[in-house]
Amino acid sequence: MELLLIRHAEPVRIPPGRTGGAPADPPLTPTGQTQAARLAAWWRPGEIDHVVTSPLARAHQTAEPLAERLGLDLEVIDGLREYDAAADHYLPVEELRARGDDRWRAMVEGRWEDYGGEDPGAFTARVRAVLGGLVTAHPGRRVAVVCHGGVINVYLADVLGLPRPLWFEPAYTSVSRVRANRDGVRSVVSVNETAHLDATRDGVGEAAG
């Protein structure tokens, strides 16, 4: 079977202190909505057999147009939520990296609990179990998994035997492919595909700048 690991589209930025301590769950920006539409237009009915999503708004809103385009029901899996889902803010990774924010260093160094995140080992085990369950449940099928950068990073790192849980930055709505079977054999086919952001079969939106 084949897993299509899809990062959500661009979400709204939520600085610390705006949620009153409640977990931040940003929706998509207008740009993110266009990215989600391009992703959906890239696939035709019959090319994907099942679509699952994280329960967080940015992933769910990315997955909805895809499932609708394919004529499939959308399955929500709580175990696909991001490692920092309980944090009271959402700041884009590219912003944190550009300004050398300690949150960025904490991400890279695995100090996720410093900013309301989950223990990296526990998170990796959760992701491995959820995606392993999909492999078992959908033999011979292609399953789209709309989730988060951390989920994609730790799963690919696990497949490749990499020591760092976060090792690359998936683009918004990028697709990374993993082939897997129920005997535990897995292989990475592609990482960070983004062709749909420049040209879709249905010509959704303008060419990406």
C-alpha positions in Angstrom: 0.0 0.0 0.0 1.0 3.6 -0.3 0.8 6.4 2.3 0.6 10.0 1.0 1.8 12.1 3.9 0.4 15.6 3.2 1.2 18.7 5.3 -1.7 21.1 5.9 -1.9 24.4 4.0 -0.9 27.8 5.4 -2.6 28.6 8.7 -3.3 31.9 10.5 -0.6 33.1 12.8 -1.6 33.1 16.5 0.9 34.9 18.8 1.2 33.9 22.5 -1.4 35.4 24.8 -4.2 35.6 22.3 -6.2 32.4 23.4 -6.4 33.0 27.1 -4.4 29.8 27.7 -6.5 27.6 25.5 -4.8 25.5 22.8 -4.4 27.4 19.6 -6.2 25.9 16.6 -5.7 28.3 13.7 -7.8 28.0 10.5 -6.3 28.5 7.0 -5.4 31.8 5.6 -6.8 32.8 2.2 -3.4 31.6 0.7 -3.9 28.4 2.5 -7.4 27.9 1.1 -5.9 28.3 -2.4 -3.2 25.8 -1.6 -5.8 23.3 -0.4 -7.8 23.9 -3.6 -4.7 23.2 -5.8 -4.0 20.1 -3.8 -7.5 18.8 -4.4 -7.4 19.6 -8.1 -4.2 17.7 -8.6 -6.0 14.3 -7.9 -8.8 12.6 -9.8 -11.4 10.3 -8.4 -10.0 6.8 -8.2 -6.4 7.8 -7.7 -6.8 7.8 -3.9 -8.8 5.2 -2.0 -9.1 6.8 1.5 -8.5 10.2 3.1 -7.7 10.7 6.8 -6.9 13.9 8.7 -5.7 15.3 12.0 -8.6 16.9 14.0 -6.8 20.3 14.0 -8.5 22.9 11.9 -5.6 23.6 9.6 -5.4 19.9 8.6 -9.1 19.3 8.5 -9.7 22.4 6.3 -6.9 21.2 3.9 -8.4 17.7 3.7 -12.0 18.7 3.1 -11.6 19.9 -0.5 -9.6 16.8 -1.3 -12.1 14.3 0.1 -14.9 16.2 -1.7 -13.0 16.2 -5.0 -12.5 12.4 -4.7 -16.0 11.7 -3.5 -14.7 10.0 -0.3 -15.7 10.3 3.3 -13.2 12.0 5.5 -11.9 10.0 8.5 -10.6 12.1 11.5 -7.9 10.5 13.6 -7.0 12.1 16.8 -3.6 10.5 16.9 -2.5 12.5 13.9 -2.5 15.8 15.9 0.8 17.7 16.0 3.2 17.4 19.0 2.5 21.0 20.1 -1.3 20.8 19.7 -1.8 21.9 23.4 0.3 25.1 22.9 -1.5 28.4 23.3 0.1 29.9 20.1 0.9 29.0 16.5 3.9 30.7 14.9 5.1 29.6 11.5 8.3 27.6 11.5 9.9 29.8 8.8 9.3 32.9 11.1 10.9 31.2 14.1 13.9 30.1 12.1 14.5 33.5 10.4 14.7 35.3 13.7 16.6 32.6 15.6 13.8 32.2 18.1 14.5 29.8 21.0 11.3 28.0 20.0 13.0 27.0 16.8 16.1 25.8 18.6 13.9 23.9 21.0 12.1 22.2 18.0 15.4 21.1 16.4 17.0 20.0 19.7 13.9 18.0 20.8 13.1 20.3 23.8 9.4 20.3 22.8 8.1 20.2 26.3 9.7 23.7 27.0 6.9 25.2 24.9 3.9 23.0 25.7 4.9 20.2 23.4 4.8 16.4 23.7 7.8 14.3 24.6 9.6 13.4 21.3 9.7 9.7 22.1 6.1 9.5 23.0 5.1 11.5 19.9 7.1 9.2 17.6 5.6 6.1 19.2 2.1 7.6 18.7 2.7 8.5 15.1 4.2 5.1 14.3 1.2 3.3 15.9 -1.4 5.4 14.0 0.3 5.1 10.6 1.1 1.4 11.2 -2.6 0.9 11.8 -3.5 2.5 8.5 -1.0 0.2 6.7 -2.7 -2.8 8.3 -6.2 -1.6 7.6 -5.7 -0.7 4.0 -3.7 -3.3 2.2 -3.1 -2.6 -1.5 -4.7 0.9 -1.3 -3.5 4.5 -1.5 -4.3 6.5 1.6 -3.9 10.3 1.9 -2.9 11.4 5.4 -3.4 15.1 5.9 -1.4 16.0 9.0 1.5 18.2 10.2 5.2 18.8 9.7 6.2 17.1 12.9 4.1 14.0 12.1 5.7 13.7 8.6 9.2 14.4 10.0 9.2 11.7 12.7 7.6 9.1 10.5 10.1 9.5 7.7 12.9 9.7 10.2 11.7 6.4 11.6 11.6 4.8 8.2 15.0 6.1 7.2 16.6 5.4 10.6 17.6 9.0 11.1 18.5 10.1 14.7 16.8 13.6 14.6 13.0 13.7 14.9 12.8 17.0 13.0 15.2 17.0 10.0 13.5 18.9 7.1 10.8 21.4 6.6 7.8 20.1 4.6 6.2 22.8 2.4 2.5 23.6 2.9 0.4 20.9 1.1 3.6 19.0 0.1 3.2 15.3 -0.5 5.7 12.7 0.8 5.1 9.1 -0.3 5.8 5.9 1.7 5.2 2.4 0.4 4.5 -0.2 3.2 3.2 -3.7 3.7 1.8 -5.5 6.7 5.1 -7.4 7.2 6.7 -4.1 8.3 8.7 -3.4 5.2 8.6 0.4 4.4 10.3 2.5 1.8 10.3 6.3 1.1 9.3 6.9 -2.5 9.4 10.8 -2.5 9.8 13.7 -0.1 8.2 17.2 -0.3 6.4 17.0 -3.7 4.9 20.4 -4.5 4.2 20.3 -8.3 0.5 21.0 -7.6 1.3 24.4 -6.3 2.5 25.6 -9.7 0.2 23.8 -12.0 -2.9 21.7 -11.4 -4.9 19.6 -13.9 -8.0 21.9 -13.4 -6.0 25.2 -13.4 -7.1 26.2 -10.0 -5.7 29.7 -9.0 -2.8 31.5 -10.6 0.7 30.1 -10.9 2.5 30.2 -7.6 5.0 33.1 -7.2 
